[in-house]
Amino acid sequence: MVQVLDKSPEIDFVYRDYYEKSEKGEIKIISTRNNIFNASASGVMFKKDKLAKQGSYNENVKFAEYDLSLKTLNKWSGYRISKPLFYYIRRKDSITGNKQWVKEALAELKEIRKIRKY
């Protein structure tokens, strides 16, 4: 990821596919090919200067990484690495395992998007 950013001045951020492992040990590849919102926060790397100008994650937003992605989606140039480079362990007791929390977080993003018009 660092190599892509260092060698490509036109690229503002890099994201990648990853392995998702369930509590039962099942493993599947999560592709970000058709949807950058499949990327997890730990799976995206930004150029420091671009992030400094834009501002980092808004810690008051539940899905802060998606809020940042929405703000920059049509403004920044991204590059996808299709090779899965890390494991994400999906747990029922995690924040995103809480269906009500996820529902509220998505509604919050929808409202923010409407207000900011992006």
Residue frames as qw, qx, qy, qz and C-alpha x, y, z in Angstrom:
[[0.000, 0.887, 0.461, 0.000, 0.00, 0.00, 0.00],
 [0.314, -0.791, 0.121, 0.511, 2.84, 2.35, 0.88],
 [0.438, -0.119, 0.600, 0.658, 4.58, 1.54, -2.39],
 [0.236, 0.647, 0.635, 0.350, 1.49, 2.47, -4.40],
 [0.124, -0.954, -0.237, 0.137, 1.14, 5.81, -2.62],
 [0.437, -0.638, 0.302, 0.557, 4.86, 6.58, -2.85],
 [0.393, -0.054, 0.664, 0.633, 5.15, 5.75, -6.56],
 [0.111, 0.560, 0.688, 0.448, 1.84, 7.25, -7.74],
 [0.069, -0.101, -0.222, 0.967, 1.39, 10.99, -7.19],
 [0.397, -0.175, -0.387, -0.813, -2.07, 10.83, -8.77],
 [0.605, -0.355, -0.709, -0.068, -3.33, 8.31, -6.18],
 [0.254, -0.610, 0.238, -0.712, -4.74, 9.77, -2.95],
 [0.627, -0.338, 0.560, -0.424, -5.67, 6.59, -1.11],
 [0.399, 0.217, -0.870, -0.190, -5.31, 2.82, -1.35],
 [0.726, -0.195, 0.380, -0.539, -7.74, 0.17, -0.18],
 [0.189, 0.316, -0.919, -0.139, -7.63, -3.59, -0.29],
 [0.803, -0.194, -0.433, -0.360, -9.57, -6.81, -0.16],
 [0.179, -0.467, 0.736, -0.457, -9.36, -8.90, 3.00],
 [0.435, -0.146, -0.888, -0.033, -10.26, -12.19, 4.62],
 [0.515, -0.418, 0.192, -0.723, -13.21, -12.23, 6.98],
 [0.354, 0.039, -0.918, 0.174, -13.20, -14.96, 9.59],
 [0.621, -0.519, -0.239, -0.537, -16.34, -15.91, 11.52],
 [0.476, -0.547, 0.555, -0.407, -16.37, -17.06, 15.11],
 [0.952, 0.025, 0.265, -0.153, -16.93, -20.58, 13.76],
 [0.529, -0.415, 0.583, 0.457, -13.67, -20.33, 11.83],
 [0.620, 0.586, 0.480, 0.204, -15.23, -19.95, 8.40],
 [0.269, -0.507, 0.241, 0.783, -13.13, -17.75, 6.12],
 [0.533, 0.684, 0.464, 0.181, -14.28, -15.82, 3.06],
 [0.397, 0.000, 0.173, 0.901, -12.67, -13.16, 0.90],
 [0.128, 0.829, 0.394, -0.376, -14.31, -9.74, 1.05],
 [0.492, 0.307, 0.387, 0.716, -13.93, -7.99, -2.28],
 [0.030, -0.674, -0.202, 0.710, -13.91, -4.21, -2.53],
 [0.336, 0.114, 0.624, 0.696, -14.00, -4.32, -6.34],
 [0.042, -0.560, -0.585, -0.585, -17.51, -2.95, -6.85],
 [0.417, -0.827, -0.260, -0.273, -18.02, -1.25, -3.51],
 [0.324, 0.478, -0.492, 0.652, -15.37, 0.67, -1.58],
 [0.524, -0.503, 0.241, -0.644, -17.75, 0.60, 1.37],
 [0.961, -0.123, -0.248, -0.020, -16.87, -3.08, 1.76],
 [0.524, 0.401, -0.473, 0.583, -13.44, -1.90, 2.90],
 [0.596, -0.677, -0.373, 0.218, -12.86, -1.74, 6.63],
 [0.104, -0.987, 0.123, -0.016, -11.24, 1.30, 8.25],
 [0.587, -0.574, 0.506, 0.266, -8.05, -0.68, 8.80],
 [0.713, 0.224, 0.564, 0.351, -8.01, -1.56, 5.10],
 [0.358, 0.873, 0.197, 0.266, -7.63, 2.00, 3.78],
 [0.578, -0.382, 0.008, 0.721, -4.47, 4.10, 3.67],
 [0.241, 0.944, 0.224, 0.038, -4.50, 7.81, 2.80],
 [0.526, 0.403, -0.133, 0.737, -1.79, 10.21, 1.77],
 [0.388, -0.459, -0.478, 0.641, -1.03, 12.25, 4.85],
 [0.063, -0.130, 0.075, 0.987, -1.22, 15.65, 3.13],
 [0.328, -0.310, -0.599, -0.661, -4.64, 14.90, 1.62],
 [0.511, -0.518, -0.679, 0.099, -5.98, 13.72, 4.94],
 [0.334, -0.330, -0.310, 0.827, -4.54, 16.75, 6.75],
 [0.098, -0.042, -0.258, -0.960, -6.30, 19.12, 4.34],
 [0.477, -0.353, -0.630, -0.500, -9.61, 17.28, 4.51],
 [0.499, -0.433, 0.439, -0.608, -9.56, 16.51, 8.20],
 [0.086, 0.159, -0.982, 0.055, -9.45, 13.05, 9.66],
 [0.316, -0.402, -0.847, -0.147, -12.29, 10.89, 10.91],
 [0.377, -0.480, 0.066, -0.789, -15.15, 12.64, 12.67],
 [0.171, 0.065, -0.913, 0.364, -15.18, 10.79, 15.98],
 [0.408, 0.140, 0.446, -0.784, -18.79, 11.87, 16.60],
 [0.726, 0.256, -0.314, -0.556, -20.06, 9.75, 13.71],
 [0.855, -0.217, 0.439, -0.173, -20.65, 6.06, 14.39],
 [0.851, 0.252, 0.322, 0.329, -19.27, 4.91, 11.01],
 [0.127, -0.859, 0.174, 0.465, -16.59, 7.58, 10.80],
 [0.396, -0.244, 0.694, 0.550, -14.65, 5.74, 8.10],
 [0.326, 0.530, 0.721, 0.305, -17.69, 5.72, 5.81],
 [0.013, 0.937, 0.224, -0.268, -18.36, 9.39, 6.53],
 [0.253, -0.658, 0.438, 0.558, -14.81, 10.17, 5.39],
 [0.391, 0.095, 0.793, 0.457, -15.26, 7.99, 2.32],
 [0.247, 0.774, 0.581, 0.044, -18.45, 9.83, 1.39],
 [0.090, -0.906, 0.021, 0.412, -16.72, 13.21, 1.77],
 [0.180, -0.623, 0.582, 0.490, -13.87, 12.23, -0.51],
 [0.713, 0.224, 0.664, 0.039, -15.46, 9.70, -2.87],
 [0.584, 0.716, 0.326, 0.200, -15.77, 11.90, -5.94],
 [0.008, -0.979, 0.202, 0.025, -12.86, 14.18, -5.07],
 [0.338, -0.646, 0.676, 0.105, -9.97, 11.79, -4.49],
 [0.714, 0.394, -0.525, -0.243, -8.40, 9.12, -6.64],
 [0.711, -0.416, 0.526, -0.212, -8.21, 5.66, -5.11],
 [0.467, 0.427, -0.753, -0.179, -6.44, 2.46, -6.00],
 [0.889, -0.249, 0.170, -0.345, -7.65, -1.03, -5.10],
 [0.074, 0.440, -0.895, 0.001, -5.33, -3.88, -4.23],
 [0.806, -0.067, -0.312, -0.498, -7.27, -7.04, -4.97],
 [0.598, 0.106, -0.751, 0.260, -5.01, -9.33, -2.96],
 [0.638, -0.715, -0.211, -0.193, -6.41, -9.90, 0.55],
 [0.402, 0.537, -0.484, 0.561, -3.80, -8.56, 2.96],
 [0.119, -0.261, 0.673, -0.682, -5.33, -9.06, 6.41],
 [0.310, -0.368, -0.875, -0.047, -7.90, -10.97, 8.44],
 [0.350, -0.315, 0.153, -0.869, -10.96, -9.32, 9.96],
 [0.161, -0.165, -0.952, 0.204, -12.59, -11.41, 12.65],
 [0.428, -0.374, -0.283, -0.772, -16.36, -10.96, 12.68],
 [0.173, -0.112, -0.859, 0.468, -17.73, -11.42, 16.22],
 [0.257, -0.655, -0.656, -0.274, -21.30, -11.30, 17.45],
 [0.442, -0.743, -0.353, 0.358, -20.33, -9.24, 20.50],
 [0.393, -0.030, 0.141, 0.908, -18.53, -6.54, 18.49],
 [0.196, 0.442, 0.170, -0.859, -20.09, -3.15, 17.81],
 [0.408, 0.266, -0.498, -0.717, -20.95, -4.10, 14.24],
 [0.199, -0.129, -0.971, -0.030, -22.43, -7.36, 15.51],
 [0.127, 0.451, 0.606, -0.643, -25.15, -5.26, 17.17],
 [0.239, 0.474, 0.691, 0.490, -27.86, -4.99, 14.49],
 [0.089, -0.907, -0.401, 0.094, -29.60, -2.05, 16.19],
 [0.356, -0.688, 0.186, 0.604, -26.33, -0.09, 16.40],
 [0.358, 0.002, 0.642, 0.678, -25.62, -0.73, 12.71],
 [0.123, 0.707, 0.650, 0.252, -29.14, 0.35, 11.77],
 [0.196, -0.918, -0.185, 0.290, -28.71, 3.60, 13.72],
 [0.422, -0.486, 0.384, 0.662, -25.24, 4.18, 12.26],
 [0.319, 0.262, 0.684, 0.602, -26.49, 3.76, 8.68],
 [0.002, 0.857, 0.508, 0.088, -29.43, 6.09, 9.35],
 [0.334, -0.799, 0.033, 0.500, -26.97, 8.64, 10.75],
 [0.394, -0.193, 0.547, 0.713, -24.85, 8.44, 7.57],
 [0.206, 0.572, 0.687, 0.399, -27.93, 8.82, 5.41],
 [0.138, -0.925, -0.325, 0.142, -28.92, 11.97, 7.31],
 [0.395, -0.628, 0.258, 0.619, -25.39, 13.41, 7.16],
 [0.385, 0.107, 0.655, 0.641, -25.27, 12.73, 3.43],
 [0.098, 0.773, 0.585, 0.225, -28.58, 14.53, 2.95],
 [0.256, -0.905, -0.120, 0.318, -27.46, 17.56, 5.00],
 [0.366, -0.578, 0.423, 0.594, -24.03, 17.82, 3.35],
 [0.676, 0.646, 0.022, -0.354, -25.42, 16.92, -0.10],
 [0.184, 0.570, -0.773, -0.209, -22.88, 14.24, -1.02]]
